[in-house]
Amino acid sequence: MPGQQKRKRQEQQRRQRAAARFAPGTGEWEVLFETQDEREWRTYIRRLREPGQQIDLESLRLDALCRRPPQPSTFRLSRFVPNAGERAE
């Protein structure tokens, strides 16, 4: 299929860059938002995706901590914060 090799190579390079950027010791995950209400969590994420927001969506991590009943699931949004010496702004 035309272009398949190129797409695979680009995807592999993207994964390698992400692995290096978020490798252990390069920074930490800071919790931005945490709730047990899935609707509230999705609304918060939708607002972040709106045009004009100044946040790097690639540096966000979405966690759904599923628990057994009767404890509700917890939904968490975290942002990667690089170590002070490695910040590129």
MIDOSE-1310 file (N, C-alpha, C; in nm, 2 decimals, decimal comma, always signed):
residues 89
mpgq	+0,08/-0,12/+0,00/+0,00/+0,00/+0,00/+0,09/+0,12/+0,00; +0,07/+0,22/-0,09/+0,15/+0,34/-0,10/+0,15/+0,42/+0,03; +0,27/+0,46/+0,07/+0,28/+0,55/+0,19/+0,27/+0,48/+0,32; +0,25/+0,35/+0,33/+0,23/+0,28/+0,45/+0,36/+0,27/+0,53
qkrk	+0,47/+0,25/+0,46/+0,60/+0,25/+0,53/+0,64/+0,38/+0,59; +0,61/+0,49/+0,52/+0,63/+0,62/+0,57/+0,55/+0,65/+0,69; +0,42/+0,61/+0,69/+0,33/+0,63/+0,81/+0,38/+0,56/+0,93; +0,42/+0,43/+0,91/+0,47/+0,35/+1,02/+0,60/+0,41/+1,08
rqeq	+0,69/+0,46/+0,99/+0,81/+0,52/+1,03/+0,79/+0,64/+1,12; +0,69/+0,73/+1,07/+0,66/+0,85/+1,14/+0,60/+0,82/+1,27; +0,51/+0,72/+1,28/+0,45/+0,68/+1,40/+0,55/+0,63/+1,50; +0,64/+0,55/+1,45/+0,75/+0,50/+1,54/+0,84/+0,61/+1,59
qrrq	+0,87/+0,71/+1,51/+0,95/+0,82/+1,55/+0,87/+0,91/+1,66; +0,74/+0,92/+1,64/+0,66/+1,00/+1,73/+0,66/+0,93/+1,87; +0,64/+0,79/+1,87/+0,65/+0,72/+1,99/+0,78/+0,73/+2,06; +0,89/+0,73/+1,99/+1,02/+0,74/+2,05/+1,05/+0,87/+2,11
raaa	+1,00/+0,98/+2,04/+1,01/+1,12/+2,10/+0,93/+1,13/+2,23; +0,81/+1,07/+2,23/+0,73/+1,08/+2,35/+0,79/+1,00/+2,46; +0,85/+0,88/+2,43/+0,91/+0,80/+2,53/+1,03/+0,87/+2,60; +1,11/+0,94/+2,51/+1,22/+1,02/+2,56/+1,18/+1,14/+2,65
rfap	+1,07/+1,21/+2,60/+1,02/+1,33/+2,67/+0,96/+1,29/+2,81; +0,89/+1,18/+2,82/+0,83/+1,15/+2,94/+0,90/+1,04/+3,02; +1,03/+1,01/+2,99/+1,10/+0,91/+3,06/+1,12/+0,94/+3,21; +1,13/+0,83/+3,29/+1,15/+0,85/+3,43/+1,27/+0,94/+3,46
gtge	+1,26/+1,03/+3,55/+1,37/+1,12/+3,59/+1,37/+1,25/+3,51; +1,28/+1,26/+3,41/+1,28/+1,39/+3,33/+1,18/+1,49/+3,38; +1,09/+1,44/+3,47/+0,99/+1,53/+3,53/+0,89/+1,45/+3,61; +0,78/+1,51/+3,64/+0,68/+1,45/+3,72/+0,54/+1,48/+3,66
wevl	+0,44/+1,40/+3,70/+0,30/+1,43/+3,66/+0,23/+1,50/+3,77; +0,17/+1,62/+3,74/+0,10/+1,70/+3,83/-0,05/+1,69/+3,80; -0,13/+1,66/+3,91/-0,27/+1,64/+3,89/-0,34/+1,77/+3,87; -0,41/+1,79/+3,76/-0,48/+1,91/+3,73/-0,62/+1,90/+3,78
fetq	-0,68/+1,79/+3,77/-0,83/+1,77/+3,80/-0,85/+1,63/+3,84; -0,94/+1,61/+3,94/-0,97/+1,48/+3,98/-1,12/+1,48/+4,03; -1,20/+1,38/+3,99/-1,34/+1,38/+4,03/-1,39/+1,23/+4,02; -1,50/+1,21/+4,08/-1,57/+1,08/+4,07/-1,69/+1,09/+3,98
dere	-1,71/+1,20/+3,92/-1,82/+1,23/+3,83/-1,77/+1,23/+3,68; -1,80/+1,13/+3,61/-1,75/+1,11/+3,47/-1,79/+1,23/+3,38; -1,92/+1,27/+3,40/-1,97/+1,38/+3,32/-1,89/+1,51/+3,34; -1,86/+1,54/+3,47/-1,78/+1,66/+3,50/-1,63/+1,65/+3,44
wrty	-1,58/+1,53/+3,45/-1,44/+1,50/+3,39/-1,44/+1,53/+3,24; -1,54/+1,47/+3,17/-1,55/+1,49/+3,02/-1,57/+1,64/+2,99; -1,65/+1,71/+3,07/-1,67/+1,85/+3,04/-1,54/+1,93/+3,06; -1,46/+1,90/+3,16/-1,33/+1,97/+3,18/-1,24/+1,94/+3,06
irrl	-1,23/+1,82/+3,02/-1,15/+1,79/+2,90/-1,19/+1,86/+2,78; -1,32/+1,86/+2,76/-1,38/+1,93/+2,64/-1,34/+2,08/+2,64; -1,34/+2,14/+2,76/-1,30/+2,28/+2,77/-1,16/+2,30/+2,73; -1,07/+2,21/+2,77/-0,93/+2,22/+2,74/-0,90/+2,21/+2,59
repg	-0,99/+2,14/+2,52/-0,97/+2,12/+2,37/-1,02/+2,23/+2,29; -1,09/+2,33/+2,35/-1,15/+2,44/+2,28/-1,03/+2,52/+2,22; -1,06/+2,59/+2,11/-0,96/+2,67/+2,04/-0,92/+2,79/+2,14; -0,80/+2,83/+2,13/-0,75/+2,94/+2,21/-0,69/+2,90/+2,35
qqid	-0,70/+2,77/+2,38/-0,64/+2,72/+2,51/-0,49/+2,71/+2,49; -0,42/+2,75/+2,59/-0,27/+2,75/+2,59/-0,22/+2,63/+2,67; -0,26/+2,51/+2,63/-0,21/+2,40/+2,70/-0,16/+2,29/+2,59; -0,05/+2,23/+2,62/+0,00/+2,12/+2,53/-0,08/+1,99/+2,56
lesl	-0,17/+1,96/+2,47/-0,25/+1,84/+2,49/-0,16/+1,71/+2,48; -0,05/+1,71/+2,42/+0,04/+1,60/+2,42/+0,10/+1,57/+2,56; +0,10/+1,67/+2,65/+0,16/+1,64/+2,78/+0,06/+1,61/+2,88; -0,06/+1,58/+2,84/-0,17/+1,54/+2,94/-0,18/+1,39/+2,94
rlda	-0,22/+1,34/+3,06/-0,25/+1,20/+3,08/-0,39/+1,19/+3,14; -0,47/+1,10/+3,08/-0,61/+1,08/+3,13/-0,61/+0,94/+3,20; -0,64/+0,94/+3,33/-0,65/+0,82/+3,41/-0,79/+0,79/+3,45; -0,84/+0,67/+3,44/-0,97/+0,63/+3,50/-0,93/+0,51/+3,59
lcrr	-0,94/+0,55/+3,72/-0,91/+0,45/+3,82/-1,03/+0,37/+3,86; -1,05/+0,26/+3,80/-1,17/+0,18/+3,82/-1,17/+0,10/+3,95; -1,27/+0,10/+4,02/-1,28/+0,03/+4,15/-1,40/-0,06/+4,15; -1,40/-0,15/+4,24/-1,52/-0,24/+4,25/-1,63/-0,17/+4,33
ppqp	-1,75/-0,20/+4,30/-1,86/-0,15/+4,38/-1,85/-0,19/+4,53; -1,88/-0,11/+4,62/-1,96/+0,01/+4,62/-1,87/+0,14/+4,60; -1,74/+0,13/+4,59/-1,66/+0,24/+4,57/-1,67/+0,29/+4,42; -1,69/+0,42/+4,40/-1,70/+0,47/+4,27/-1,56/+0,49/+4,20
stfr	-1,56/+0,49/+4,07/-1,44/+0,51/+4,00/-1,39/+0,65/+4,01; -1,26/+0,68/+4,00/-1,21/+0,81/+4,01/-1,14/+0,84/+3,87; -1,17/+0,96/+3,83/-1,12/+1,01/+3,70/-1,02/+1,12/+3,73; -0,90/+1,11/+3,67/-0,79/+1,21/+3,70/-0,73/+1,25/+3,57
lsrf	-0,70/+1,38/+3,56/-0,63/+1,45/+3,45/-0,50/+1,50/+3,51; -0,39/+1,46/+3,45/-0,25/+1,50/+3,50/-0,18/+1,57/+3,38; -0,09/+1,66/+3,42/+0,00/+1,72/+3,32/+0,14/+1,69/+3,35; +0,23/+1,67/+3,25/+0,37/+1,64/+3,27/+0,44/+1,77/+3,29
vpna	+0,52/+1,78/+3,40/+0,60/+1,90/+3,43/+0,74/+1,86/+3,43; +0,82/+1,91/+3,33/+0,96/+1,87/+3,32/+1,04/+1,92/+3,44; +1,15/+1,86/+3,47/+1,24/+1,92/+3,57/+1,28/+2,06/+3,54; +1,32/+2,14/+3,63/+1,35/+2,28/+3,61/+1,46/+2,30/+3,51
gera	+1,56/+2,22/+3,51/+1,68/+2,23/+3,42/+1,65/+2,19/+3,28; +1,54/+2,12/+3,26/+1,51/+2,06/+3,13/+1,39/+2,13/+3,06; +1,33/+2,24/+3,12/+1,22/+2,31/+3,06/+1,26/+2,38/+2,94; +1,18/+2,36/+2,83/+1,21/+2,43/+2,71/+1,08/+2,51/+2,67
e	+1,09/+2,64/+2,71/+0,98/+2,73/+2,68/+1,02/+2,84/+2,59
